[in-house]
Amino acid sequence: MQNLRVSIVQGDTRWHDPAGNRAHYAQLIAPLHGTTDLVVLPETFTSGFSNEAIGSAEDMQGPTVAWLCEQARILGAAVAGSVQLRDAGGVFNRLLFATPEGALHHYDKRHLFSFAREHERYAAGQERVVVTWQGWRILLQVCYDLRFPVFSRNRFDAAQAGQADYDLALYVANWPSVRAYPWKTLLRARAIENLCFVVGVNRVGTDGNGLHYSGDSAVIDFLGHPLNEAGEEEVVATMTLQAAELLAHRQRFPALQDADGFSVGG
């Protein structure tokens, strides 16, 4: 593992405007060329969090997937963000992770937000996904997943040189400001309990449903300390995650080896 430069992109997503959002986010991230290893966009960054956007959901051959892969190539960095995507199993809230070499990974949001009837329109993912990038193992998660610690629980494998399952957890979100305190608190909790870095990227502004978003995107270290916290404005910020500090902390405080064993069913 080497140090990892991570850029959080907290934008004011346009409502139901995929082309406009692609242009807007392309402008925000263009200055990051050559200065970062991983760019993280918010949840549903082409439309906002809308059940009505399901009617115009693209597929994996659509313009947004192509755009994300092209941005990764241009920037020389991995780019991640979620969009509504349709395949044979339905429409998923899918977190994409594209690398500059052309690899494309994805994770489908497992925990659908029934409070907003997301479960009535979208299909739930089943698989937990950890990708490897620049020597880091990265857990992919979407918004409401943050409230369910069992699914994101880091795992310790003594047979694999004492390795944890992952080193960094990504949470992309459209998390309204009325619930900002749980967002901030749970990001810290996930970092502390899993002995990992956590990056949470939210949006700002007011969406077409009248919901306000205060941003509060953050990069959190393994002790729960914020390395960067955004406010309510659009912001692009890059932080360097220190690999040696993470590994040293796990060696000093090997709590994962005492964790309960369990498996998560479908």
RAKA-V314192 format. One record per residue. RES is the residue in one small letter. PSI is psi in radians with two decimals (999 if undefined). Layout:
BEGIN
res->RES psi->PSI
res->RES psi->PSI
END
This chain:
BEGIN
res->m psi->2.30
res->q psi->2.97
res->n psi->2.61
res->l psi->2.16
res->r psi->2.12
res->v psi->2.28
res->s psi->2.15
res->i psi->2.37
res->v psi->1.70
res->q psi->1.75
res->g psi->2.90
res->d psi->1.59
res->t psi->2.32
res->r psi->2.51
res->w psi->2.08
res->h psi->0.78
res->d psi->1.26
res->p psi->-0.83
res->a psi->-0.74
res->g psi->-0.67
res->n psi->-0.68
res->r psi->-0.74
res->a psi->-0.73
res->h psi->-0.85
res->y psi->-0.54
res->a psi->-0.70
res->q psi->-0.70
res->l psi->-0.69
res->i psi->-0.18
res->a psi->-0.70
res->p psi->-0.14
res->l psi->-0.07
res->h psi->2.15
res->g psi->0.05
res->t psi->0.01
res->t psi->2.87
res->d psi->-0.44
res->l psi->2.21
res->v psi->2.24
res->v psi->2.09
res->l psi->2.89
res->p psi->3.05
res->e psi->2.55
res->t psi->0.94
res->f psi->-0.13
res->t psi->-0.16
res->s psi->-0.34
res->g psi->2.91
res->f psi->1.69
res->s psi->2.19
res->n psi->-0.44
res->e psi->-0.33
res->a psi->-0.14
res->i psi->-0.57
res->g psi->-0.45
res->s psi->0.36
res->a psi->2.34
res->e psi->3.03
res->d psi->-3.06
res->m psi->-0.18
res->q psi->0.15
res->g psi->3.14
res->p psi->-0.50
res->t psi->-0.71
res->v psi->-0.76
res->a psi->-0.71
res->w psi->-0.79
res->l psi->-0.76
res->c psi->-0.66
res->e psi->-0.68
res->q psi->-0.69
res->a psi->-0.74
res->r psi->-0.79
res->i psi->-0.76
res->l psi->-0.34
res->g psi->0.58
res->a psi->2.76
res->a psi->2.57
res->v psi->2.30
res->a psi->2.55
res->g psi->2.75
res->s psi->2.60
res->v psi->2.83
res->q psi->2.12
res->l psi->2.43
res->r psi->2.33
res->d psi->-2.90
res->a psi->-0.42
res->g psi->-0.01
res->g psi->-2.78
res->v psi->2.26
res->f psi->2.59
res->n psi->1.68
res->r psi->2.14
res->l psi->2.03
res->l psi->2.56
res->f psi->1.80
res->a psi->2.45
res->t psi->2.76
res->p psi->-0.34
res->e psi->-0.08
res->g psi->-0.03
res->a psi->2.53
res->l psi->2.06
res->h psi->2.79
res->h psi->2.69
res->y psi->2.29
res->d psi->2.21
res->k psi->2.14
res->r psi->-0.79
res->h psi->1.82
res->l psi->2.47
res->f psi->1.52
res->s psi->-0.46
res->f psi->-0.56
res->a psi->0.27
res->r psi->0.45
res->e psi->-0.61
res->h psi->-0.32
res->e psi->-0.27
res->r psi->-0.48
res->y psi->2.66
res->a psi->2.54
res->a psi->2.42
res->g psi->2.85
res->q psi->-0.51
res->e psi->2.34
res->r psi->2.37
res->v psi->2.20
res->v psi->2.13
res->v psi->2.71
res->t psi->2.23
res->w psi->2.19
res->q psi->0.62
res->g psi->-0.09
res->w psi->2.44
res->r psi->2.17
res->i psi->2.12
res->l psi->2.26
res->l psi->2.21
res->q psi->2.74
res->v psi->2.06
res->c psi->-1.76
res->y psi->-0.42
res->d psi->-0.47
res->l psi->-0.46
res->r psi->-0.04
res->f psi->1.53
res->p psi->-0.42
res->v psi->-0.76
res->f psi->-0.57
res->s psi->0.12
res->r psi->2.19
res->n psi->2.56
res->r psi->2.50
res->f psi->2.24
res->d psi->1.75
res->a psi->-0.46
res->a psi->-0.30
res->q psi->1.01
res->a psi->0.57
res->g psi->0.55
res->q psi->2.54
res->a psi->2.84
res->d psi->-0.66
res->y psi->2.85
res->d psi->-0.42
res->l psi->2.31
res->a psi->2.25
res->l psi->2.27
res->y psi->1.99
res->v psi->2.51
res->a psi->2.76
res->n psi->1.45
res->w psi->1.89
res->p psi->2.65
res->s psi->-0.44
res->v psi->-0.37
res->r psi->0.56
res->a psi->-0.67
res->y psi->-0.80
res->p psi->-0.68
res->w psi->-0.90
res->k psi->-0.72
res->t psi->-0.78
res->l psi->-0.57
res->l psi->-0.74
res->r psi->-0.72
res->a psi->-0.77
res->r psi->-0.65
res->a psi->-0.80
res->i psi->-0.87
res->e psi->-0.44
res->n psi->0.07
res->l psi->0.97
res->c psi->2.92
res->f psi->2.63
res->v psi->2.35
res->v psi->2.12
res->g psi->2.14
res->v psi->2.05
res->n psi->3.00
res->r psi->3.03
res->v psi->3.05
res->g psi->-2.93
res->t psi->2.29
res->d psi->-3.09
res->g psi->-0.22
res->n psi->0.03
res->g psi->0.18
res->l psi->2.35
res->h psi->2.49
res->y psi->2.18
res->s psi->0.15
res->g psi->-1.79
res->d psi->0.48
res->s psi->2.60
res->a psi->2.67
res->v psi->2.12
res->i psi->2.40
res->d psi->3.12
res->f psi->-0.18
res->l psi->0.02
res->g psi->0.12
res->h psi->2.34
res->p psi->2.17
res->l psi->-0.44
res->n psi->2.36
res->e psi->2.18
res->a psi->2.78
res->g psi->-2.39
res->e psi->0.07
res->e psi->2.82
res->e psi->2.39
res->v psi->2.54
res->v psi->2.11
res->a psi->2.49
res->t psi->2.28
res->m psi->2.60
res->t psi->2.09
res->l psi->2.19
res->q psi->1.92
res->a psi->-0.76
res->a psi->-0.65
res->e psi->-0.70
res->l psi->-0.84
res->l psi->-0.66
res->a psi->-0.69
res->h psi->-0.75
res->r psi->-0.56
res->q psi->-0.70
res->r psi->-0.61
res->f psi->1.33
res->p psi->0.98
res->a psi->-0.48
res->l psi->-0.50
res->q psi->-0.23
res->d psi->0.06
res->a psi->2.71
res->d psi->2.51
res->g psi->2.45
res->f psi->2.93
res->s psi->2.70
res->v psi->2.15
res->g psi->3.01
res->g psi->999
END
